[in-house]
Amino acid sequence: MANLAWTLGTLAALGGTVLADDFDHQPGVDAGVSLAVETHGSNRGVARDYLVLPSGGELTAAMRFVTSEPSLGGQSLKFSDLGLFDLAGRWSLLPRLEISANVTLLPKQPSFTDEKPWQSVGVGLRSPLGKHAALAISGGGGHLMAHEGMWTREALTLEWRKPIADVLSFGISGGLDGITLTAPHAKSALISEVAISTSALFREPSGHWGGWVGIGYAVPVTEQGTDPTTGLEVDPQPRLDFRIGSVLSLVPKWDLYAEYAIVDRGDLSNAATRLPILDGGFDQHQIVFGVTRHLEGSKRRPHDDDALQLGMR
């Protein structure tokens, strides 16, 4: 976790020095290790065209239904067999710095597993770099499946977004992602990846609806050590993820959103290519339903209106 402390300290210092405006945004709640190059911003940013939260904060609750072919315990997961419950919050800490945190719980699992009720926690910081880019740093950790031990993750992501029209934006995100597996009395493993994602974001001009389609691709650059749960040398493979979602923002304080994601991680026939992580450690589909409550800040900053109008420039 020393690497995580270092990266968070770096962005905290950066947030007070960069020159930037608010701009459009790609959605996502931090969800373990599931998607290649995840960004963790507000879903309302799709409908309102901003990336870094301009003011105030928000609280989000979401249920994720996980399905998969036979992999977990040699059994397939059908809809409602496995459910992950996410609680996330973010706050506009400074004019150019957003802080976020999340926890993932396990309210529903199949009878052939015995995983811990709380699965993972995460934190993140995001700061804009000019009008069309942002730097995000995130980290987190959680339990290994069916084993004592934990995984940790650190990610550094550079995001670039360009409005094409009042109703459409295109973007690219790229970065580095590292995952460590550790357990008592066992060798540890380290995997790092270079990842890139592309997305198209759609919005209704009044800011009441937004939608997104994205593809992520990740290539392992380093792998060393053994999986503590199997004793096998880790053998990560290139990953190709897909996501599509929509957010409805009809009233100032509440949003509803839904997302469907295909998460790629290794091969079902080769345990060395997978990770002992419930959320995103093996090939799975995730269907997400969430609600967000928005909180007003103590005062409105002069540049907040600019953030809402960027998509029309």
C-alpha positions in Angstrom: 0.0 0.0 0.0 3.0 2.3 0.1 2.7 2.8 -3.7 -0.9 3.9 -3.1 0.0 6.4 -0.5 2.7 7.9 -2.8 0.3 8.2 -5.8 -2.4 9.8 -3.8 0.0 12.3 -2.3 1.2 13.1 -5.9 -2.2 14.0 -7.1 -3.1 16.0 -4.0 -0.1 18.2 -4.7 -1.0 18.4 -8.4 -4.6 19.4 -7.7 -3.5 22.8 -6.2 -1.2 23.7 -9.1 -2.8 22.8 -12.5 -4.6 25.4 -14.6 -7.8 23.9 -15.9 -11.5 24.3 -16.5 -14.3 21.7 -15.9 -15.4 19.7 -18.9 -17.3 16.6 -20.1 -16.9 13.2 -18.5 -17.0 9.5 -18.8 -19.0 7.6 -16.1 -18.3 4.8 -13.8 -18.2 3.8 -10.1 -15.0 2.2 -9.0 -15.7 -1.5 -9.0 -12.6 -3.6 -8.0 -10.6 -4.7 -11.0 -13.4 -5.2 -13.5 -12.9 -2.9 -16.5 -9.8 -1.9 -18.4 -9.1 1.8 -17.6 -12.1 2.7 -15.5 -12.9 6.2 -14.7 -14.8 7.0 -11.6 -16.7 10.2 -12.2 -20.2 11.3 -11.7 -22.8 9.8 -14.0 -24.6 13.1 -14.2 -21.5 14.5 -16.0 -22.6 12.6 -19.1 -25.9 14.5 -19.2 -24.5 17.8 -18.0 -21.1 17.8 -19.8 -18.5 17.9 -17.0 -15.7 15.6 -15.9 -14.6 16.9 -12.5 -17.5 17.6 -10.1 -17.9 21.4 -10.2 -19.3 21.8 -6.7 -20.9 20.0 -3.8 -21.0 16.2 -3.7 -23.0 13.1 -4.3 -23.9 9.7 -2.7 -24.5 6.7 -4.9 -26.0 3.3 -4.2 -26.0 0.6 -6.9 -26.8 -3.1 -7.2 -24.7 -5.2 -9.6 -26.0 -8.5 -10.9 -23.1 -10.8 -11.9 -23.5 -13.7 -14.4 -20.9 -16.0 -15.9 -20.3 -19.3 -17.5 -19.0 -22.2 -15.3 -16.0 -20.7 -13.5 -16.7 -19.9 -9.9 -16.6 -23.2 -8.0 -17.1 -24.9 -11.4 -20.6 -23.6 -11.6 -22.3 -21.0 -13.8 -23.8 -17.8 -12.3 -27.3 -16.9 -13.4 -29.1 -13.6 -13.0 -29.6 -12.9 -9.2 -27.3 -15.7 -8.1 -24.6 -13.2 -7.2 -25.2 -9.6 -6.3 -22.7 -6.9 -5.4 -23.9 -3.7 -3.6 -21.8 -0.5 -4.1 -21.9 2.5 -1.9 -19.9 5.5 -3.3 -19.4 9.1 -2.5 -17.5 12.0 -4.0 -17.0 15.6 -3.1 -15.6 18.7 -4.9 -12.8 19.3 -2.4 -11.1 22.2 -4.2 -11.9 24.1 -7.4 -9.6 21.7 -9.3 -9.7 18.6 -7.2 -12.4 15.9 -6.7 -12.1 13.2 -4.0 -14.0 9.9 -4.0 -14.4 6.7 -2.0 -16.4 3.5 -2.3 -17.1 0.2 -0.6 -18.5 -3.0 -2.2 -20.6 -5.4 -0.2 -21.8 -8.9 -1.0 -25.5 -9.2 0.0 -26.2 -12.3 -2.2 -24.0 -15.3 -3.2 -24.7 -18.8 -4.4 -24.9 -21.7 -1.9 -21.6 -23.2 -3.2 -19.5 -20.2 -2.1 -18.7 -18.7 1.3 -17.2 -15.2 0.5 -16.9 -12.4 3.1 -19.9 -9.9 3.3 -17.6 -6.9 2.6 -15.6 -7.3 -0.6 -13.5 -4.2 -1.2 -12.9 -0.5 -0.6 -11.4 2.2 -2.8 -10.4 5.8 -3.0 -9.7 8.2 -5.8 -8.6 11.7 -6.8 -9.2 13.5 -10.1 -7.9 16.8 -11.3 -8.4 18.5 -14.7 -5.5 19.3 -17.0 -6.6 22.1 -19.3 -10.0 22.1 -21.0 -10.1 18.6 -22.4 -8.0 16.4 -20.2 -7.8 15.1 -16.7 -5.5 13.0 -14.5 -7.1 10.4 -12.2 -5.4 8.3 -9.5 -7.2 5.5 -7.7 -6.4 2.7 -5.4 -8.2 0.0 -3.4 -8.1 -3.5 -2.0 -10.3 -6.4 -1.0 -10.5 -10.1 -0.1 -9.2 -13.0 -2.2 -11.8 -15.6 -3.1 -12.0 -18.7 -0.9 -8.7 -17.9 0.8 -7.1 -15.8 3.5 -5.3 -12.8 1.9 -6.0 -9.7 0.0 -5.6 -7.9 -3.4 -4.6 -4.3 -3.8 -4.8 -2.1 -6.9 -3.3 1.2 -8.0 -4.2 3.0 -11.2 -3.0 6.1 -13.0 -5.2 7.3 -15.8 -5.0 10.2 -18.3 -8.4 11.1 -19.8 -9.0 13.2 -22.9 -12.5 14.2 -24.2 -13.6 16.2 -27.1 -17.2 17.5 -27.7 -18.3 16.9 -31.3 -21.7 18.5 -31.1 -24.3 19.6 -28.5 -25.4 16.0 -28.1 -22.2 14.0 -28.7 -18.6 13.7 -27.3 -15.8 11.3 -28.1 -13.0 10.4 -25.7 -9.9 8.3 -25.0 -8.5 7.2 -21.7 -5.2 5.5 -21.1 -3.0 4.5 -18.2 -1.2 2.0 -16.0 -2.9 -0.4 -13.7 -1.2 -2.6 -11.1 -2.7 -5.5 -9.1 -0.9 -7.3 -6.2 -2.1 -10.6 -4.6 -0.8 -11.4 -1.1 -1.6 -14.1 1.5 -0.1 -15.4 4.7 2.6 -18.0 4.3 2.4 -17.8 0.5 4.2 -16.2 -2.3 2.7 -13.0 -3.7 2.0 -12.0 -7.3 2.2 -8.7 -9.2 0.5 -7.9 -12.5 0.7 -4.6 -14.3 -1.1 -3.6 -17.4 -1.2 -0.8 -20.0 -4.8 -0.1 -20.9 -6.7 2.2 -23.2 -10.4 2.8 -23.7 -12.5 4.7 -26.2 -16.1 5.9 -25.6 -18.9 7.8 -27.2 -21.2 9.9 -24.9 -24.6 11.1 -25.8 -26.7 13.7 -24.1 -30.0 15.5 -24.3 -29.2 19.3 -24.6 -31.2 20.3 -21.6 -29.0 17.9 -19.4 -31.8 15.5 -18.3 -30.5 12.4 -20.1 -27.2 10.9 -21.0 -25.9 7.7 -22.4 -22.5 6.0 -23.1 -20.9 3.2 -25.1 -17.3 2.2 -24.4 -14.7 -0.4 -25.3 -11.6 -1.0 -23.2 -8.4 -2.9 -24.1 -5.6 -3.9 -21.7 -2.2 -5.6 -22.3 -0.1 -7.1 -19.5 3.4 -5.6 -19.4 4.8 -7.4 -16.3 3.8 -10.5 -14.4 5.6 -12.2 -11.6 4.9 -14.5 -8.7 2.2 -17.1 -8.0 -1.4 -16.9 -7.3 -1.7 -17.6 -3.5 -4.9 -19.5 -3.9 -3.7 -22.0 -6.5 0.1 -21.9 -6.4 0.2 -21.4 -10.2 2.4 -18.9 -11.9 0.2 -15.9 -12.9 -0.3 -15.8 -16.7 -2.4 -12.7 -17.5 -3.8 -12.3 -21.1 -4.9 -9.2 -23.1 -8.4 -8.1 -22.2 -11.2 -6.6 -24.2 -14.1 -5.1 -22.2 -17.4 -3.5 -23.3 -19.9 -1.3 -21.5 -23.2 0.6 -22.4 -25.3 2.6 -20.0 -27.7 5.5 -19.5 -28.5 8.1 -16.8 -31.7 9.9 -16.2 -31.5 13.3 -14.4 -35.0 14.7 -14.3 -34.7 16.6 -10.9 -31.9 18.5 -9.4 -31.1 16.2 -6.5 -31.6 12.7 -7.9 -30.3 10.5 -10.8 -31.2 7.0 -11.9 -28.8 5.0 -14.1 -28.3 1.6 -15.5 -25.3 -0.1 -17.2 -24.5 -3.4 -18.9 -20.8 -4.5 -19.0 -18.9 -7.4 -20.4 -15.8 -8.0 -18.3 -13.0 -10.0 -19.9 -10.4 -11.7 -17.7 -8.5 -14.8 -18.8 -9.8 -18.1 -20.1 -12.2 -20.5 -18.3 -10.0 -23.5 -19.1 -6.8 -22.0 -17.6 -6.9 -20.9 -14.0 -3.5 -19.2 -14.3 -5.0 -16.5 -16.5 -7.7 -15.6 -14.0 -7.6 -13.7 -10.7 -9.0 -14.9 -7.3 -11.2 -11.8 -7.1 -15.0 -12.0 -7.1 -15.5 -8.7 -8.8 -13.9 -8.8 -12.3 -11.4 -11.6 -11.7 -12.9 -13.9 -14.3 -15.1 -13.6 -17.4 -18.4 -12.2 -16.4 -21.3 -10.0 -17.3 -22.5 -7.2 -15.0 -25.9 -5.5 -15.0 -26.0 -2.4 -12.8 -29.0 -0.4 -11.4 -28.1 2.7 -9.3 -29.5 5.8 -7.8 -27.5 9.0 -6.9 -28.4 11.7 -4.4 -26.7 15.1 -5.1 -25.6 17.4 -2.3 -25.1 21.1 -2.7 -21.9 22.8 -1.8 -21.6 25.7 0.7 -21.3 28.2 -2.1 -21.4 28.3 -5.9 -18.1 28.9 -7.6 -17.8 31.4 -10.6 -16.7 28.7 -13.1 -19.6 26.3 -12.4 -21.8 27.6 -15.2 -18.9 27.2 -17.6 -18.7 23.5 -16.8 -22.3 23.0 -17.9 -21.9 24.9 -21.1 -18.7 23.3 -22.5 -20.5 20.8 -24.7 -22.1 23.7 -26.6 -18.9 25.5 -27.5 
